[in-house]
Amino acid sequence: MWNIRAHQKKDDVFRFAGYSLRLYNKIREKSEKENPIMQTVVIYSPLVNEKDVLTSFSYGSLKFTFEAIFLANIQNESPIEKILNRIKEDPETPLTYEERMNLV
């Protein structure tokens, strides 16, 4: 799962955990594997400061962490910027395998 954010809120991590859990349950129902692997990636615009983002939480036995990519830390037109530009041009075009791997 991936998400592009132009801003951040303190409780985003909890919302992302909810999205991920719902998506995981849908995937698990359709998957032949007992425990499919899933990773959540959130891409933040250059307006978001890395120090303001909470990327994990732990509450008893529940733990959640997501990968945060900060465009402010990326120089020149990186593969991620190319992907974002392609998504902006045509949001309906699916990402290629290589593009998905660049987001990880």
C-alpha distance (Angstrom), angle and dihedral (degrees) to the residues before:
residue distance angle dihedral
M1 . . .
W2 3.79 . .
N3 3.77 134.5 .
I4 3.81 133.9 -172.9
R5 3.81 116.1 -141.6
A6 3.82 128.8 -169.1
H7 3.80 91.2 -177.4
Q8 3.77 138.1 15.5
K9 3.77 137.0 -138.3
K10 3.76 128.5 -158.1
D11 3.80 94.1 -112.2
D12 3.84 97.5 44.4
V13 3.81 90.2 107.9
F14 3.82 90.4 62.3
R15 3.81 92.3 48.8
F16 3.83 90.9 48.5
A17 3.82 89.3 50.1
G18 3.81 89.6 53.6
Y19 3.82 92.1 48.5
S20 3.79 91.1 48.1
L21 3.80 94.0 48.4
R22 3.81 92.9 49.8
L23 3.80 91.3 47.4
Y24 3.82 91.3 46.1
N25 3.81 90.5 53.4
K26 3.82 91.1 50.9
I27 3.81 91.6 48.5
R28 3.80 92.6 45.4
E29 3.82 91.6 53.0
K30 3.82 90.6 55.6
S31 3.80 98.3 35.5
E32 3.77 125.4 95.0
K33 3.81 88.5 -147.6
E34 3.78 117.0 87.8
N35 3.82 93.7 -137.5
P36 3.82 112.2 20.4
I37 3.80 116.0 -160.5
M38 3.78 118.0 -117.4
Q39 3.80 132.7 175.7
T40 3.80 127.1 -165.0
V41 3.81 118.4 -144.1
V42 3.81 124.2 -173.9
I43 3.80 120.1 -167.7
Y44 3.80 114.8 -154.3
S45 3.80 123.5 -157.4
P46 3.81 119.2 -122.2
L47 3.83 88.1 -97.5
V48 3.82 92.0 70.8
N49 3.80 117.9 84.5
E50 3.81 114.7 -137.9
K51 3.81 93.3 -137.9
D52 3.83 90.7 59.4
V53 3.82 95.0 58.3
L54 3.79 124.4 91.8
T55 3.83 107.8 -154.4
S56 3.80 100.1 -179.4
F57 3.76 145.8 22.6
S58 3.77 137.5 -172.4
Y59 3.77 125.6 -153.7
G60 3.78 113.1 173.4
S61 3.78 107.9 -60.7
L62 3.82 92.3 -12.0
K63 3.80 114.0 95.4
F64 3.80 127.5 171.4
T65 3.80 131.5 179.3
F66 3.78 130.9 170.0
E67 3.78 133.1 -167.2
A68 3.81 112.0 -110.9
I69 3.78 121.2 -157.1
F70 3.80 115.8 -167.2
L71 3.78 114.3 -158.6
A72 3.81 89.4 -158.6
N73 3.83 87.2 68.9
I74 3.79 94.0 52.6
Q75 3.79 118.8 86.0
N76 3.82 127.6 -155.0
E77 3.76 119.0 -3.0
S78 3.75 102.4 -40.0
P79 3.79 124.4 -172.5
I80 3.80 87.7 -96.2
E81 3.81 92.7 55.0
K82 3.80 89.2 48.9
I83 3.79 89.1 52.0
L84 3.80 92.1 48.3
N85 3.79 91.6 49.1
R86 3.80 90.2 49.8
I87 3.82 90.4 49.8
K88 3.82 90.5 49.8
E89 3.81 90.9 50.5
D90 3.80 94.8 48.2
P91 3.83 117.0 3.8
E92 3.82 91.0 -177.5
T93 3.81 95.4 62.4
P94 3.81 109.8 99.2
L95 3.80 118.7 -126.7
T96 3.78 117.4 -107.0
Y97 3.79 120.7 -119.9
E98 3.83 90.1 -104.0
E99 3.82 92.0 51.1
R100 3.81 91.3 50.0
M101 3.82 90.1 50.5
N102 3.84 90.3 51.2
L103 3.80 88.5 59.0
V104 3.80 92.2 57.0
